Amino acid sequence: MIVIAAGLYGAGILSLRRRGLHWSLKRTAGFYLLGLGSFAVIEFGFLGVYSQELRFAFTTRIALLLFAVPALVATGKPVALAREALSTSPRGAALLERVIESRVIGVMGNAVFGPVFALVAFSVFLTPIAGSLRGSTVAQDVITVVVPLVGLVLVLPLTELVVVRTSLFIVAEFMLAFVELVVDAIPGILLRLNDQILDHAAPFVGATPVWFPSPLRDQQLSGDLLWFIAEIADIPILILLFVRWSKHDRTEAKSLDDLTDDEMAALTKAHLDSFTQRPPD
């Protein structure tokens, strides 16, 4: 995944350079060092090595792959780079826009879907399914690929403003995101406070390092870290929503200021007529 992502991003930069265009060094460093670097640290470091043996490594790894890695990858603005690189290819540009404007991206790209999806996904840790996934090598490999990709679909529409929203929808997203700030903590709290092993996984077979926590303490640490990450991850979403709201408001205000008095009067009349011409209920 690292090689493929690095190659595609590098190909986009080379495409711009051939046309005499420059791509920001800060964005390039963000993508390679922060985005792909964080992915490498998670997968090749402690969390990746002990993901099958330790519950808290498993849950923390998934939470970071879903929230942290996509957010750091987004600092490189990969969608903006793809648009610039494909601007000379009408077919490629049209395909990219169709994907961006698809219904799937439209649904997953709002700030409400992300926390709800995280709540449902993290609730799996409260069931025996988590134990089965943790013990399966195939499942671990699938998680490595699927979870960051899903995270990117959730994050990129917010960070790169690829999905157009109305003011009312943005306000609704902003209010619901505050509710999700509390709801997201539920799986972590339940893992932390429960005194029974919820995933029913079989005890680890073989010699274990002396620093390994007991199964119950392992579950409690998992809940602590999941709770913390889920709460912290909602803060950037709220900030992004506020930024998008302010940008959208400035754009609307400027479009209205550019109207002449006659155009503004006609727009107001058309708006009022839309109410007076409605049939009675």
C-alpha positions, 0 to 999 in steps of 0.5 A: 500500500505504501509503495502504490500510494507513494508511486501514484502521488509521485506520478501526479507531481511529475505530471505537473512538473512536465507542464511547468507547474509546481506542487507545494513541498509542504503538501508533499512532506505532509503526504509522505512523512505524516501520512505514509509515515504514520501508516508505516509506524502503526503497521510495522511498530508496536501496534502492528506487531502485537495486534493479534496478541493484545486487545489494546494494540488491536483496537488502537491500531484500528482506531488510528488507521481509521482516524489518524492516518487518513487525516494526516494523508489529507494534509497532502491534498491528494484530491487536489493533486489528482485534479491538477494532474488529470486536467489535461485528460478529459476522460480521466478528469470526468471519471474522477469527478463522477467518483467525487460526485457519486452518491456513496461519496455524498453520503459518506462525506458528511460529518454525521456519517463518520462518527456514526460509522465509527460508533457501529465499527467500534461496537464490534469490539464489544462482541466475540467478532472482535476476538475472531478478527484479532486472531485471524491473519487474513482479517488482519491483512484486510483491516490493513487495506480496508480501514485506511481507505474507508477513513480516506473516504470519510475525511477527504470530502471534509478536508478538500471540500469536494462535496457541495453543501447548503448552509442549512445542511452544514448547520445540521452537520455541525449540531449533530457532530456535537451529539456524536462527540458524546455517543462515540465514547460509548464503546470505549466506556463499556470496554473500560467498565465491564468486568467480563471478557467481552470478545470471549477470545481464547487465552494466548498460547505459549510464553508471554512477556512479563509485561503482558497485562491480564486479559481483563486489564488488556480489555480495560486498556483497550477501552481507555485508548479507544475512548480517548482516540474517539473523543480526540478525533471528533475535535478536528471534525468540528473545526473543519465543519466550522471552517467550511461553514465560514467559507460557505457563508462568505461565498454566499454573502459575496454572491449576494453583494455582487447583485444589483438592486434590481437583481436583488429585488427580483430574487426576493420577489421570486422567493416570496412568490414561491410561498404564495403560489403553493397550494393550501394543505 
